[in-house]
């Protein structure tokens, strides 16, 4: 039996969009219908379901919420890389880390995808945070996709990512790891141990009590509408320590959002 994409009716696109928005705050705009159609059909093929109506029945009777999580996963782009937007890590290294003298430091990589961002942060901290082994330093890395979190837990990546490290000393944190395959590396244990991975939906209550000095939430808010962005920025303000820093994606400046953060440099804000 063939998968018929014409089976997807406009009202069903709307229903799918409403489900994703209600669950995760992700705004699948009207001009995204082709994307919704293509990615939904990918999920139906995976499940062996041939009718969109049958899939909607499945997801609306999914009391455990597992399938809505899978739907959100296929509807979002988990594009990331090591040392992405390197200007942020250079600023962290040169300007921010020398200011952080407390013995207890907490960093948060919100929407960490498959781990490249928090492990990059861990590498930079290992190399440039003075006295790190004598201090209580942790990186919380969260994502709504359990699939990409599992990839992050494995901490195994293609050998080619070593070339993304901008400085030679960073490359020692990518250790050869065959795992039955050639051409792969894993993140060194001393970097991995700084990172705690956890599932978190940014739209739901947060179990963390706060006390973060640095939050990275980059290239995530592009999926949210203005009210959702506004709410999220306020929640980041509340959970950051006084003087804490918020890093957003370079395409996500806060100029159109009401907030109390002080602009520091492009895509970097301070409480």
Helices and strands as residue ranges (DSSP letters): G 5-7, H 10-24, G 30-32, H 33-47, H 52-60, H 66-75, H 86-91, I 92-96, G 97-99, E 104-110, H 116-128, G 132-134, E 136-143, H 146-154, E 156-158, G 159-164, G 168-173, E 174-176, E 184-187, H 189-192, E 195-199, E 212-217, G 221-223, H 226-239, E 240-248, E 262-265, E 268-270
